[in-house]
């Protein structure tokens, strides 16, 4: 065991103290050594659990990454939004359909506009 230089104290119930002393006596170890082993075992299992969580998150991210960017359209759709919206509006006007009223000063979510136009296209 490495050289110990730190002291840590805490209070335990008389029953817990008696259980620790009995376990140390039955395994022929000191209470301090028993506590070291218990704490090291607990910290090791907690670390293993955290590593398992990290590994599970990595697997989930890898599975989800397959679906990232899989929306319909080309990869440059967002760069061409103005052109696409105007082309769709032009087609709608040619078909004689009534256009939605858009306030010129309103901020617009281009993704929502494209989704709306996708829904309403014949």
C-alpha positions, 0 to 999 in steps of 0.5 A, spaced: 500 500 500 502 507 498 504 511 504 498 514 507 499 522 509 492 524 509 487 523 515 479 522 514 474 522 520 467 520 520 462 518 525 458 511 525 453 508 529 455 503 535 452 498 531 456 499 524 463 500 529 462 493 532 460 490 525 467 493 522 471 491 528 468 484 528 469 483 520 476 486 521 477 481 527 474 475 523 479 476 516 485 478 521 486 485 518 486 492 521 479 496 521 483 501 517 485 496 512 478 493 512 476 500 510 481 502 505 479 495 501 472 497 502 473 504 500 477 502 494 472 497 492 467 502 492 471 507 488 473 502 483 466 499 481 463 507 481 469 508 476 467 502 472 460 504 472 462 511 469 466 508 464 460 503 462 456 510 462 461 513 457 461 507 453 453 507 452 453 514 451 458 513 445 454 507 442 448 511 443 451 517 439 454 513 434 447 510 432 444 517 432 449 520 428 446 515 422 440 520 422 443 526 423 442 530 416 437 526 413 432 531 412 429 531 405 433 535 400 440 536 398 445 538 403 445 545 400 438 546 401 439 551 407 443 556 402 438 556 397 432 557 401 430 564 398 431 561 391 427 554 393 421 559 396 420 563 391 420 557 386 415 554 390 411 561 391 411 562 383 408 555 382 403 556 387 401 562 383 401 559 377 396 554 379 392 560 382 392 558 389 391 563 394 398 565 398 399 566 405 400 573 408 407 574 410 408 581 414 414 584 411 417 585 418 416 579 421 422 574 422 421 567 419 424 561 420 426 558 414 425 551 416 418 552 418 417 555 411 420 550 407 416 545 412 409 549 411 410 549 403 412 541 403 405 540 406 401 544 402 404 542 395 400 538 391 
